[in-house]
């Protein structure tokens, strides 16, 4: 018997969707090294030591709560510095290059990393946390807190 992964009558092919999603994640991961290098070079040039980006998602909505830069150039307006990054558009499966403000580029990178690491982070009870961009270490650390709703069932027969 053939393995039918679509819901009858829905027109949705889950196997095809999964393959597209896996290709999206693969392409995003392939651009991460170059994007990190570009970010860290620009941030180092602006004398920024760290950037912390908070996020919060709940009930099918999620947002970035802002980026805070620290260091000698910590008061630099991240909208005034540009960086070129590689972007993958879900469903198109091609890599394009864009020049964006560091603020916009960080936001796009954070959303991409959340999608790749915790797809659905904004659904149901959601999640919150932050990303720390450490320029000296050239690392991005994700601190992720998933909200979990639990249920405990017991039955008593007397």
Buried (B, 14 or more C-beta within 10 A) or exposed (E): EEEEEEEEEEEEBEEEEEEBBEBBBEBBEEBBEBBBEBBBEBBBEBEBBBBBBBBBBBEEEBEBEEBEBBBEBBEBEBEEBEBEBBBBEBEEEEBEEEEBBBBBBBBBBBBBBBBBEBEEBBBBEBBBBBBBBBBEEBEBEBEBEEEEEEEEEEEEEE
